[in-house]
């Protein structure tokens, strides 16, 4: 694995505890010689991850839309900053450039990126590992929602096996590095297209 795509919040109105963990992630990626691929912003957890990665000598690819580059102020410490016109293009590049994914606390955009990436793996559009950093229990409700979907048979149980969830950043990075990204039978993930028996 050479690059890790990080999804996280760009909001500056976050609790300091989340920022501390984000900085740890940025430093650790640099120490393991893993290029950071992220949303290109300089504020919120995005900025914390990127600044910590840069301070540790890490490599950074930022991908941001032109409106957000002005609104969030693009991070000037990126080795490469790609400015695109749409969120669809931004997400496509971030998926293509990452060899694995880390999801840190964030809002609607982070949830969207996570679920789109997870569905892409369910549908075998990619076989890259996905890790969710459940920092201070932030993602507890999301994990419960997925379990709720499994309980009611809207989500196949095997889909949950495609995501590593941990509150320890170092353990989570270890988990995605050890995930080969394959070995899941698609029939376990996607229900057959047949009518239910009456």
N, C-alpha and C positions, 0 to 999 in steps of 0.2 A: 504494500500500500504506500502510495506516494503523496496523496492529497486527501484531506478530509473537509467536507462541506459542513459548515456550522450554520444552523438556523437559530435565530434568537431575536430578542426585542431590540428595537432602536430607540425606545422611549427613554428619556432622561429621568423620568419620574419613577424610579425603581428603588427598592430597598437596598442598602449597602451590602447586605449579605449575599445577594444575587451577583452583584458586581465582583465581589471577592472570588466567588467560584468561577465566574467567567474568565477572570484574569489567570486563575490557575490553569484552566483549559488552554488558554492561549500560550502560556509558558510551556506547558507540557507538549503541545503539538510541535513547538519549535525545538524542544529538547530531543524529541524523537525524530526530528528531521522530516516532519509531515507538513506539507504546504497547507496553509489555511486558505480555504475558498469560502467566501462569505458575502454578505450583501453590500459591502463597500462603504457603509456609513461610519461616522466618527462619534456617534452618540449612543447612549444606552449600553446594553450588553455587547452590541456590535463593536462599539468603540473600545470597550474594555478588553474583549478578546483580541482585537487587532493590535492595540497598543502593547499589550503584554507579549504577544507573539513577536512583534517588532523589537521590543526591548531585549528579547532573548535571542535575537538574530534570526528569527524565522522568516520564511518566505510567504508572501500573501498575494492572493488574487482576489480583488474586489469586483463585484458585478452589481451595478446599480442603474436605475432608470434615470434619464435626464431630469425629470421633475424632482425626484428624490435626491439627486445629487446636490440640488440647490436647497431643498427643504431640510435635509438631514446633514448636509455638508459632508461630501465624500472624504474619506480618510486619505490624507496625503502620503501616508507611509506605505501604501500598497506598492509592491514590485510591479504589478500590472493592475490597472483599473479599466474595466470594460464598461462603457456607458451605452445602454441600449434604450430603445424607445418604449418597450412594453414589459409588464411584469411576466408575461408568458415567455418572452425571450430571456429575461433574467433567470427565471426558474429553470429553463431548459439548459442554459449554460452551466448553472450551478450543479445540476444533476450530472451533466456530461463530464464536468471537470473534477468532480469528487470521486474517490474510490471507496468512500464510506461516508456516513452521515452522522452528525451529532446534533441533537435537538435540545437546546437550552430553553429556559423559560421565555415566553413571549406571548404576544397577543394573537389576533386573528390571522395575521400574515404568517406567523410561525406555525400555527395550527394547520393552515392551508398547505404550507410547504411540506409539513410532516405527512399529512394524509395523502397528498398527491404522490409523494415519494414512496410511501408504504403501498399504495394501490399499484404503483408502477412495479414494485417487486412482486406483489401478489399476481399480477398479470404477466410476469416474466419479461417485462420490458427492460429490467436490469436485475442483476443478482448481487447488488452491493449491500453490505451490512448497514443496519440502522440502529443507533443508540439514542435513548431518551434519558437525559440527565434530570432525574426527579429531585432537583435541589429544593431542600426544605419542604418536601411534599407537594411542590407546586402542581405536579402532574397527577396527583392522586385522583382527582375527579375524572380526568381523561382515561386513566387506566381502568377505573370503575365503569366508565361508559362503554369501553371496549369489552370488558367482561360481561356487562349487561347485554350487549349485542350478541355475544357468544351464547349466553344463557338462553336467549330467545331465538337462537339459530338464524340470526341475520348475518352473523360473522362466523366463518369457519374457525374452529379452535386452532388450527395450524397457522392461521394468520398471526396470532399472538406470538408464535415462536420466531417470527421474522424480526422481532424488535427486542433488543436488550434494554432493560430498564434498571437503572441503578442510581443511588444517591451519591455514590463515590465516583468522582470524575476519573480518577486513575484506573479504577476497576472497569469502568465503562469503556475507556479507550482500549484497555487490554481486551475486552470482550469483542469489540468490533475488529480489532486487529487479528483476533483468532478465528473470526467467522469467515469460513471459506466462501460464503455467499451462494452456495448451491446445495443440492441434496434434498430439496423439498419437492414432493410429488404435486404437480398442479391439480390433480384430482382431489387432493386434500384441501386445496385453497379455494377452488371455484366450484360451486354446486352445479350439477348437470342440468342442462336445459330440458327439463321434462316436467310434465304436469304432476302435481301431487295426487296420489291415489285417494279416491273418495271412499 
